[in-house]
Amino acid sequence: MKPNFAQMSTKELRQYVLAHREDIEALEILFSRRTPDSEAIIYPSMFTEDGQLIEENMRIIEEAIAKRIQQEKNNQD
């Protein structure tokens, strides 16, 4: 018997999907919970076309990652 995916938190559902990768229904429900493209944050490229690192863009992305990690820690408290 399958679990009730609608009652699972996103974290629980993600763990279930990692353990049951063949379960298409669970994958579809997990994907449906993702942030809509209209709300997604698009970060600038970290590299130029010839492969050179863009320092400013790297700084922006590092700050965004640090902010997200702090938000996750705050949510766990």
Phi, psi and omega in degrees: 000131181281149175290164177277102184295328181295330181274347181282145172289164179299321179298314179297317180296319177300316178296320178298314182298321178296328179274339183228063186298340181276353183278095184296321180301315179296319177299316181297319179293318178298315179297326181292341180273354183292163179294130177299151180305327181294339180253355183291148177263121179259117181268152180290158178298142179274348185227150173284173180299331180267010173091008180278137179292135175260102187304314182298317179294323177298318179298316180300315182291319178299319178296319179295319179294316179299320179296317180295319178298317179296320178298317179297318179297318179296324179290334180281338182282000000 
